[in-house]
Amino acid sequence: MSTETTARTSEADAAGTPSAHVTAALRDFLDTDPYADASGSGEVMRGVEPFTGQEVDRFARNTPDDIEAAYATARIAGEAWAAQSVEHRAKVLTRLHSALVRNEDLLLDIIQYETGKARIHAYDEILDTFNVLRHYGVMAARYLRPERRRGAIPVLTRTEVTRAPLGVIGFITPWNYPLTLGATDLFAALTAGNAVVHKPDSTTTLTSVFMRRLAIAAGLPAEVWQLVPGPSAEVGPALMAGADGISFTGSTAAGRSIAAEAGQRLLPAALELGGKNPLIVAADADLEKAVEGAVRGSFSSAGQLCISIERIYVHEDLYETFCAHFAEAARAYRLSAAFEYGPDMGTLAGPKQLETITNHVEQARSAGATVLAGGHPVPDLGPYFYAPTVLTDVPPEAELHREETFGPVVSVYSVPSDAAAIAAANDSDYGLSASVYSRSHGREIARQVEAGMVNINEVYPASWGSIDAPAGGVKASGMGHRHGPEGLFQFMHSHTIAQQRLHPIAPAGPLDQAKFAKAMTGALQAMRSLRMK
């Protein structure tokens, strides 16, 4: 069947049901009543399909009582799950990796249906999931084995560090990357031996439903992953109340509120929040590569990506040429609502995003900004399409100068030097991700940029895809890390176990207090001279 959507849904489409443009495989999945896996006891929630704007029924919202019951079930199941060996838990990930290969096309359909993104950007989420499943499937046992550390007194003290799961983790995940952030992100906590009570965003619940089904088929006990979508105001407090740890991805404003409550309870919290990510183009940058990276980094998933580029600082020697080529590439971008590879960009996720982006661009234009490309909706493609937009001359008083836009909108600035570019990049409340293009000294620049992840001659995939390294932000962009051993450890307690042999660390036997003090001082001096840890 043709996978190209029309600009509007057919009048023949029944109200409350998916529009006719979906693929046959996706239609079959929707016919299985998938929301039953996530429904609670409240009223049915409704939403819109991003490609078409058609309103559809979703799930019955979960209530505080539903959340309490989910925690009770997860806590019992989690004890048995934590008692399994880490090797057993890791095998679930490797089996899930194979299942993902078999179900890749349908999962791509579901992601596009829920988010409206282009298929190549939906595949970014598949790629990330393969990466995470493989890495933790292979490395989890090594990360979590008891770790020998140097003891208080060499030979006499044997010290090791072990780790244990926190218990039940409350997850609140966003709509923009429903597989990467709304399902894949949970696997570190699960592999560490925790159970999870998970509130996916109400608009992108199906991706989590499908991945949970695949995980259960791969050997994950169903009870250790509880899905409880619903309105944040109703579900959020109950989710926080029952958690032994919390993971939240979303706005900085909401993150501050969650961090404050977590602080009152001394609750471990992993928070990835907003970003206003810069790209620096140094004087010696490869201009063609810098333009290609800027386009990809600014407009992937229609810019609805926490680590996408929103501001670009270009050395004045390259500025005019860069802007001309960048704007030309943005104007050439192919927008479509196709369930197939080919289009460069899809749609925004819904009316709220369209309103925010339109307001930011129009306010900047009114303040004196110049629009080199885009700057307008594309309603003939669908209700929420917006053209890739490049702005220059954006004054400081414009909202998008400092505030996160979260759309296909980027502003470009001329700078006289590397130092000026670094200062401008760091002049932000945020510090999530950044990029530097330079042939000779990108690493030197990168080390001075205040961001948790910095890419050289690439945009976000280099750092995010380095799955063995931590991924997270600084300043108002959050705390905690995904990926690497840090991604597991943030959902675990550390235990230091030290065993003393032969002689206590105290006066005893022939060592009275004076002799003990003299012996210890001499021993510590010797350790320093030998540069012992």
Secondary structure, 3 states (H helix, E strand, C coil): CCCECCCCCCCCCCCECCCCCCCHHHHHHHCCCHHHHCCCCCCEEEEECCCCCCEEEEEECCCHHHHHHHHHHHHHHHHHHHHCCHHHHHHHHHHHHHHHHHCHHHHHHHHHHHHCCCHHHHHHHHHHHHHHHHHHHHHHHHHHCCEEEECCCCCCEEEEEEEEECCEEEEECCCCCCCHHHHHCHHHHHHCCCEEEEECCCCCHHHHHHHHHHHHHCCCCHHHEEECCCCHHHHHHHHHHHCCEEEEECCHHHHHHHHHHHHHHCCCEEEECCCCEEEEECCCCCHHHHHHHHHHHHHHHHHCCCCCEEEEEEECCCHHHHHHHHHHHHHCCCECCECCCCCCECCCCCHHHHHHHHHHHHHHHHCCCEEEECCCECCCCCCCCECCEEEECCCCCCHHHHCCCCCCEEEEEEECCHHHHHHHHHCCCEECEEEEECCCCHHHHHCCCCCCEEEECCCCHHHHHCCCCCECCEECCEECCECHHHHHHCCEEEEEEEEECCCCCCCECCECHHHHHHHHHHHHHHHHHCCCC
